[in-house]
Amino acid sequence: MTLSTKLSAIALAASTTFATSAFATSNFWDSATPWDVSLVSQYAAWDNFTSSLHNATPEFGTGASLTETSSAASLTSTKNIYNASNTSNFIATLLGTNTTGTFDVYLRAATTGTLLNTNATLNGVAATLVETYLSSGRGVEQEVYWKWNDVSAAGIYVFNFKANETHLSLDQLALAVVTAVPEPSSYAMLALGLGLVGFAARRKRA
């Protein structure tokens, strides 16, 4: 392999590395889905927004809406909701389709510019932000999610979240209701209970 070929290979590898890790892609999630392989009961998401004020039709899923309540935001050429003069506040809603049961509920967002506030609420209950992706230092591109555990089925899920300051650009948003995954301790209790039932049955037969 010649020196020029080696240098070309190194340059290609370096550019690939930067393209996949340092520089995020607009309208594309760069981090793994936070609910992993859990069974998704409801899902709605936007990769592109059609309005800076109210988006009533998600690109994926149904029964969801997103409203920016400061009324000072604008729509960018890349279909982001950007606010240069005020702090954006958002209300997202998702209509519930399940009447019973408990679920884990997620709000997932991708932004550029400044950061989202770490707190968000679901039907008035607070959760804390989990950061899953950050490119080229703070303030460039960030992906986050909030998770509410063991939420009782609701007719509507109302999410409130906001920016920390001006110059936030909301790139993507996803709402998900997934089947709650039992904690390991729950499996242990179930196994213990089954063991006791089996032991009692054997004693009865004896």
C-alpha positions, 0 to 999 in steps of 0.5 A: 500500500502506497503512502498516498493510499494510506493517507487517503484511508486515514482521512476517510476513517477520520471523516467517517468517525466525525460524521457519525459521532461529532456532527449530528444529522438533522431530523435523525435520531443519533442516540438509541431508543430509550425504551429499547425493546419494550412493547410500544402501546402508543407512539407519535413523533415529528422529525419535521415540524410544519408550524412554529405555533401548533402541530396537530398532525404527527409524521408518525402515529396519530392522536398527538399535538404540539403547541409552542406557547410563547408565540415568538418562535419561527419555523426554520428552513430545516423544519425546526421550531426556533425562538430567538427572542423568547424562551420557548414553552411547549405543550404536547398531548397524546390521546390515550387508547388504553383504559386500564393497566400501567405503562411507562411513558416517555417524552423524547426530544432533539434540539440544537442551540441552547438546552432544554430545561431539565424538568418536564411534567406529565399530567402534572407529575415531574420527571428529570431529563436524561441526556443521551447525546451531545455533539461538539460540546454543549449548545450544539446538538442534544438528545434527551428523554424524560420517563415516567414509571408505572403510569395508570392508563389515561384518556389524555397524556399532557406533557409540559417542557420548555427551553432554558433560555432563548435560541433553542431550536427544537429538531425532533419530538417523540411521545411513547407509551410502552408496557411497563417492564417489571423490576428484577425484584418483581421477578424474584417475588414472582418466583418466590410466590410460585415456589411457595404455591408449588410447595403447598401443592406437594404438601397437600398431595402428601 
